[in-house]
Amino acid sequence: MTARRAGRQLHGGKVTYAVLVLFTAGSLFPLLWTAVAASRNNTRLAQTPPPFWFGSNLLKNLGTAWTDANMGTALLNTTVVATTIAAGTVVFSTVAGFAFAKLRFRAKRLLLLLVIGTMMVPPQLGVVPLFMTIAELEWTDHLQAVILPTLVSAFGVFFMRQYLLQALPTELIEAARTDGANSWRVVWHVVFPAARPAMAVLGLLTFVQAWNDFFWPIIALTQNGSPTVQVALTGLGRGYIPDQSVIMAGALLGTLPLLVAFVLFGRQIVGGIMQGAVKG
């Protein structure tokens, strides 16, 4: 009887599907409204009630946003920044998380508490000394000014440490050391394969955060130099009467790459989350 129940596929009821439909509609509405607003003109958007269906100006507004905001350069810069930050965060956080989870060294708990404590410090407090540092290095308006300060995160270290505590058996590490593997070979051949699901989740979360980051890039970069998408979009809101339809078209252009990433890698990310849940 138990085996039969275990092998039976579970189905949600009508209430479950209704709730899922409501949440899905609520999640998709901002994206749909952005597309609708991008297909209209400024005059129509100012009217009451606002439009709820597509107009005929979508391609025109997309072209205007692409030219005025220099979106080609901005998308390339943001792709480089977000990919580099995500890769660096995943690698460094996994190595540090492995050290905190499985290695023994002095002041281990104190250092872990310091790492966690940095998560409680508002990032705005470090803006002035950080800007002074990049100004001294002459990195202002260069992509490394955005990349290097965020190559590793305290959240990523803590996240990987918690995952590796359960997902990586100590016996595997001892067996690798018995075979003569040094610490870096253990990391490459044992830790990385075991942490792959969590690395995928952390990579996507970091990529999305870096793509949408606005606070530090708007300080370190300029629209006419090496802008990211969020910095480039600020140029569309200038003027006595900002063209909201063009702004929405620029926001739509900046959102499409994230949608493509979720479509391509969404299954792997969900699978990584589920594996982590089962192992935890």
Summary of the structure (lengths in Angstrom):
residues: 280
radius of gyration: 23.4
end to end distance: 27.4
largest distance: 73.7
contacts: 802
relative contact order: 0.14
helix: 76%
strand: 0%
